[in-house]
Amino acid sequence: MSPRIAIIGAGPAGLTIGAVLHKHTMPFTIFELRQKPTDEELSRPSGMLDLHEGSGLAAIRECGLYDEFLKHTGDCAETQKVADKDGNILYSDDNDGNNRPSDRPEIARHALLAILSTKVPEDSIKWGHKLLSARPTGISTETELDFGPHGKHTFDLVIGADGAWSAVRALLTDIRPHYAGIQSITLTIQNISTRYPHLAALIGRGSFLSLGLRHGVTTHRGPRDSARVYVFLTADERFGGEGVRVASVTKEELLSDEALLGRFGDSVKELVAAGVGCDETADQPAGAVDVKPLYMLPIGAAWEHKPGVTIVGDAAHLMCPWAGEGVNLAMCDALLLAKGIVKAWDAGQDVAMFQAALDPLLRRFEEDMVALAKEKAVETVSNGQMMFGEDGANGMAGFFLSMGQGQ
């Protein structure tokens, strides 16, 4: 009997693993909590992701998607603008003469998922399947996965690509994410160039950061002439810190409370105000927004290796977005793991031979993954401390200038 392989999660990591395994004609099943997204849903503005050489881009190339990927990279330029809390620009490489090479191209998360999905057979993804529990059967390396109304299924290899609150991680360790000390708000402004041309000019063609007073307002340009706006707040006492997963704040409170954005400049407040109310839902009143705490796993989090189970991406090394490494580490994990699985598969396609070949490869993969993630997590925390200091703007402007990117 051939090994049965389950991948939990159809995000960038899970889909990358599936795409590489399918390329080598290996059977697998991906289980995803969400319902299958429609083409319309995937065309809507979403967060932008910059993919790096040696990690995210290496995975894209291995999947045979590089040319298709490039078609989706025109929405957000690889430029940076840094402003103080009043909107005064301290650093910018966003100008018409900027011809820096495209070493970290940006793609919308929805677009990335859409192109990766084209390399995975439709019948290999089970949508709307929530993993309720996972447990070893006691037979070799088998793991039983319980999907509630969709039944229980047994697999020889289970890969947790199921994000921050991974159910698969519980098979390996009791380590869980802890509060990172920052609250976040996500907003979207569509058609910003026509509706708010002065705001489009302020934020530029790529990324924009307004920092100060231990808070920040950052943006990325995106599909449909959109701007994705992120508000980051160091304001634990206002929102309850780690104990409250989702709080709410009105536009008036957000923009007038001096503990929040009350001391920010008018142009930055106008940018935030333009996004409030654009993503209303039935249970979200107009003029109010959700505030969510950011979480991270302990730096260098590791676990005792167990045959037949592993985790990748945020499930293994959740960190904040301050260095842009999350998706790149996830896709790097996925690529290296998939190559190891293929190598073990080539060594023998019955379960016993596959597991014997895979286990030392899996152990080494996990050791290397933890070491690289630790390095990137240290960098991420350092960036966050710089960004969300009292004078984060000058710190970040100096950082970019030191990188030799100033114009």
C-alpha positions in Angstrom: 0.0 0.0 0.0 1.3 3.5 -0.9 1.8 6.0 1.9 -1.2 8.2 2.7 -0.2 11.9 3.0 -2.4 14.6 4.5 -1.6 18.3 4.3 -3.7 20.5 6.6 -4.2 24.0 5.2 -4.5 25.4 1.7 -2.4 28.5 2.3 0.8 29.3 0.4 2.7 26.5 2.3 0.1 23.8 1.9 -0.4 24.6 -1.8 3.3 24.7 -2.5 3.8 21.2 -1.0 0.9 19.9 -3.0 2.2 21.5 -6.2 5.6 19.9 -5.8 4.3 16.5 -4.9 1.9 16.6 -7.8 4.8 17.5 -10.1 6.3 14.2 -9.1 3.0 12.3 -9.4 2.7 11.6 -5.7 -0.8 11.2 -4.2 -1.8 13.5 -1.3 -4.9 15.2 0.2 -5.1 18.8 1.3 -7.8 19.6 3.9 -8.9 23.3 4.2 -11.2 24.9 6.7 -12.5 27.5 4.3 -15.0 26.9 1.5 -13.5 27.0 -2.0 -13.1 30.7 -2.9 -14.7 31.9 -6.1 -12.9 33.7 -8.9 -14.6 37.0 -7.8 -13.4 36.5 -4.2 -9.8 35.9 -5.4 -9.9 39.0 -7.5 -10.7 41.3 -4.5 -7.9 43.4 -2.9 -5.9 41.5 -0.3 -2.7 41.8 1.6 0.5 42.1 -0.5 3.4 39.7 -0.1 7.0 40.4 -1.2 8.7 37.1 -2.3 12.4 36.7 -1.8 15.1 35.0 -3.8 16.2 31.7 -2.2 12.8 31.2 -0.5 9.4 32.3 -1.9 10.7 32.8 -5.4 12.6 29.5 -5.4 9.3 27.8 -4.6 7.5 29.6 -7.4 10.2 28.5 -9.9 10.1 24.9 -8.7 6.3 24.9 -9.2 6.8 26.2 -12.8 4.9 29.4 -12.0 7.5 32.1 -12.4 6.2 33.6 -15.7 2.6 33.5 -14.5 3.7 35.0 -11.2 5.3 38.0 -12.9 1.9 38.8 -14.5 0.6 39.6 -11.0 3.4 41.8 -9.7 2.3 45.2 -11.2 -0.1 46.3 -8.5 2.5 47.3 -5.8 5.9 48.8 -6.6 9.0 47.8 -4.6 9.3 51.3 -3.2 9.3 52.7 0.3 8.2 55.9 1.9 8.7 56.6 5.6 6.9 59.5 7.3 6.7 60.8 10.9 3.3 60.8 12.7 2.4 64.0 11.0 2.9 62.7 7.5 6.1 64.5 6.8 8.2 62.3 4.5 11.6 61.5 6.0 12.7 58.9 3.4 11.5 58.0 -0.1 12.7 56.0 -3.0 9.4 56.4 -4.7 10.1 58.5 -7.8 9.9 58.2 -11.6 13.6 57.7 -11.9 13.8 54.6 -9.6 15.0 51.7 -11.6 16.2 49.4 -8.9 16.1 45.7 -9.9 13.1 43.7 -8.9 14.6 41.5 -6.2 11.5 41.3 -3.9 8.5 41.5 -6.2 5.1 42.0 -4.6 2.0 39.9 -5.3 -1.5 39.9 -3.7 -2.1 37.0 -1.4 -5.3 36.1 -3.3 -3.3 36.1 -6.6 -0.6 33.9 -5.1 -3.2 31.4 -3.9 -4.9 31.4 -7.2 -1.8 30.6 -9.3 -0.5 27.9 -6.8 -4.0 26.3 -7.0 -3.5 25.8 -10.7 -0.7 23.3 -10.0 -2.8 21.2 -7.6 -5.6 18.8 -8.9 -9.0 20.0 -7.8 -9.9 16.6 -6.3 -6.8 16.7 -4.1 -8.2 19.6 -2.0 -11.1 19.0 0.4 -12.7 22.4 1.1 -14.8 23.1 4.2 -13.0 20.5 6.3 -12.3 21.6 9.8 -9.8 19.5 11.7 -11.3 18.9 15.1 -8.6 16.7 16.6 -5.6 14.5 15.7 -4.3 11.5 17.5 -1.8 8.7 17.0 -3.5 5.4 16.4 -0.7 3.4 18.0 0.0 1.6 14.8 3.4 2.5 13.3 3.4 6.2 12.4 -0.4 6.4 11.7 -2.3 9.5 12.7 -6.1 9.6 12.8 -7.6 13.0 11.8 -11.2 13.8 12.9 -13.1 16.2 10.6 -16.4 15.9 12.4 -19.3 15.5 9.9 -16.7 14.6 7.2 -15.5 11.6 9.2 -12.3 10.3 10.6 -9.4 9.4 8.3 -6.0 7.8 8.9 -2.7 8.9 7.3 0.9 7.8 7.4 2.3 11.4 7.1 0.5 14.5 8.4 1.8 17.9 7.6 0.4 20.9 9.6 0.3 23.9 7.3 -2.7 25.2 9.4 -1.4 28.5 10.6 -1.1 30.2 14.0 -3.5 28.1 15.9 -2.4 24.8 14.3 -4.3 21.7 15.5 -1.4 19.5 14.1 1.2 21.3 16.3 -0.5 19.8 19.4 0.7 16.4 18.3 4.3 17.6 18.7 4.4 20.2 21.5 2.2 22.1 23.9 3.9 25.4 22.9 1.3 28.0 21.8 1.5 31.5 20.5 1.8 34.4 22.9 0.7 38.0 22.6 3.3 40.1 20.8 2.3 43.4 22.4 0.7 45.1 19.4 -2.9 45.5 18.3 -3.8 45.7 14.6 -6.5 47.0 12.4 -6.8 46.2 8.7 -8.6 48.5 6.2 -8.9 48.7 2.5 -9.4 51.7 0.2 -10.5 50.9 -3.3 -10.0 53.2 -6.3 -7.8 55.4 -4.2 -6.3 57.3 -7.2 -9.6 58.6 -8.4 -11.4 58.9 -5.0 -8.5 60.3 -3.0 -5.7 61.4 -5.3 -4.0 63.4 -2.6 -3.8 60.3 -0.4 -2.5 58.2 -3.3 0.2 60.8 -3.8 1.0 60.7 0.0 1.5 56.9 0.1 3.1 56.5 -3.3 3.3 53.5 -5.6 4.5 50.9 -3.1 4.8 50.8 0.7 4.3 53.6 3.1 4.9 53.9 6.8 3.9 56.6 9.2 5.4 55.9 12.6 5.6 57.5 16.0 4.5 57.4 19.7 4.9 53.6 19.6 2.1 53.3 16.9 2.1 53.0 13.2 0.0 53.4 10.0 1.4 51.4 7.1 0.1 50.8 3.6 0.7 48.7 0.5 -0.8 49.5 -3.0 -2.8 46.6 -4.4 -5.2 45.3 -7.0 -8.1 47.4 -8.3 -6.1 50.6 -7.6 -6.5 49.8 -3.9 -4.5 50.6 -0.8 -4.4 48.2 2.1 -4.0 50.1 5.3 -2.7 48.6 8.6 -3.0 50.4 11.9 -0.7 49.1 14.6 -1.3 50.2 18.2 0.8 49.7 21.3 -2.2 50.2 23.6 -2.8 47.2 25.7 -4.8 48.9 28.4 -7.3 50.1 25.8 -8.1 46.7 24.3 -7.4 44.2 27.0 -4.2 42.8 25.6 -3.8 39.0 25.2 -7.1 38.1 26.8 -9.3 39.6 24.2 -9.0 38.1 20.7 -11.1 40.8 19.0 -12.1 44.2 20.3 -13.8 47.1 18.5 -13.2 50.8 18.3 -15.2 53.6 16.5 -13.6 55.9 14.0 -14.1 58.8 16.3 -12.3 57.0 19.2 -9.5 55.8 17.0 -8.8 59.2 15.5 -9.4 61.4 18.6 -8.1 59.4 21.6 -4.6 60.6 22.4 -3.7 57.0 23.5 -4.5 55.9 19.9 -4.0 58.1 16.8 -5.3 61.3 18.4 -1.8 62.9 18.2 -1.1 61.9 14.6 -1.3 64.4 11.8 -4.4 65.3 9.7 -3.1 63.6 6.5 -2.5 60.3 8.3 -5.8 60.5 10.1 -7.6 61.2 6.8 -5.9 58.1 5.3 -7.2 55.9 8.1 -10.7 57.5 8.0 -11.0 56.8 4.3 -10.6 53.1 5.1 -13.1 52.9 8.0 -16.5 51.7 6.8 -15.2 50.3 3.5 -15.3 46.7 4.7 -18.5 46.7 6.7 -20.2 43.4 7.5 -23.6 42.6 8.8 -22.3 42.4 12.4 -19.9 45.3 12.1 -21.6 48.7 12.5 -20.7 51.6 10.2 -17.8 53.7 11.6 -16.4 50.9 13.7 -13.5 48.5 13.1 -12.2 45.3 14.6 -9.0 45.5 16.6 -7.0 42.2 16.9 -3.9 41.4 19.0 -0.9 40.0 17.1 0.6 36.8 18.3 4.0 35.1 17.9 5.6 31.8 18.8 8.6 31.9 21.1 11.9 32.6 19.3 13.6 29.4 18.5 10.5 27.2 19.4 11.4 23.6 18.8 9.9 20.2 19.6 10.8 16.6 20.0 10.8 14.9 16.6 8.0 12.4 16.0 7.9 10.2 12.9 5.0 10.7 10.6 4.1 14.3 11.7 5.6 17.7 11.0 4.6 21.4 10.8 5.5 24.3 8.5 5.0 28.0 8.2 3.1 29.8 10.9 2.3 26.5 12.6 6.0 26.1 13.2 7.3 29.6 13.6 4.6 32.3 13.8 6.1 35.8 13.9 5.0 39.4 13.3 5.2 40.9 9.8 7.9 43.4 10.5 10.5 41.7 8.2 8.3 40.3 5.5 9.6 36.8 6.2 6.4 34.9 7.1 5.3 33.8 3.6 8.8 33.3 2.4 9.8 31.0 5.3 6.5 29.1 4.8 7.2 28.5 1.1 10.8 27.7 1.8 9.7 25.1 4.4 7.2 23.7 1.9 9.8 23.4 -0.9 12.4 21.7 1.3 9.9 19.4 2.9 8.3 18.4 -0.4 11.8 17.6 -1.9 12.5 15.4 1.1 9.2 13.6 0.7 9.9 13.0 -3.0 13.3 11.6 -2.2 11.9 9.2 0.3 9.2 8.2 -2.1 11.8 7.4 -4.7 13.5 5.2 -2.2 10.4 3.0 -1.8 6.7 3.4 -2.3 5.4 1.0 0.3 4.7 2.5 3.7 7.6 0.9 5.6 10.3 1.7 3.1 8.9 5.3 2.7 8.9 5.9 6.4 12.4 4.5 6.9 13.8 6.8 4.2 11.7 9.8 5.2 12.4 9.9 9.0 16.0 11.0 9.0 15.2 13.5 6.2 12.3 14.9 8.3 14.4 15.2 11.4 17.1 17.1 9.6 14.5 19.3 7.9 13.0 20.3 11.2 16.4 21.1 12.7 17.3 23.4 9.7 13.8 25.0 9.7 14.0 25.9 13.4 17.5 27.4 13.0 16.5 29.5 10.0 13.3 30.6 11.6 15.1 31.6 14.8 17.4 33.9 12.8 14.5 35.5 11.0 12.5 35.9 14.2 15.4 37.8 15.9 15.5 40.1 12.9 11.7 40.6 13.0 11.7 41.5 16.7 14.5 43.9 16.2 12.6 45.6 13.3 9.5 45.8 15.5 11.4 47.5 18.3 12.7 50.0 15.9 9.4 50.7 14.2 7.3 51.0 17.4 9.7 53.1 19.5 8.7 56.7 20.5 10.5 57.9 17.3 10.1 55.0 15.0 10.0 57.1 11.9 13.6 58.4 12.3 14.8 54.9 13.1 13.2 53.4 10.0 14.3 56.3 7.7 17.9 55.8 9.0 17.7 52.1 8.4 16.7 52.5 4.7 19.3 55.2 4.2 21.9 52.9 5.7 20.9 50.3 3.1 22.0 52.7 0.4 18.5 53.1 -1.1 18.0 56.8 -0.5 17.3 59.0 -3.5 
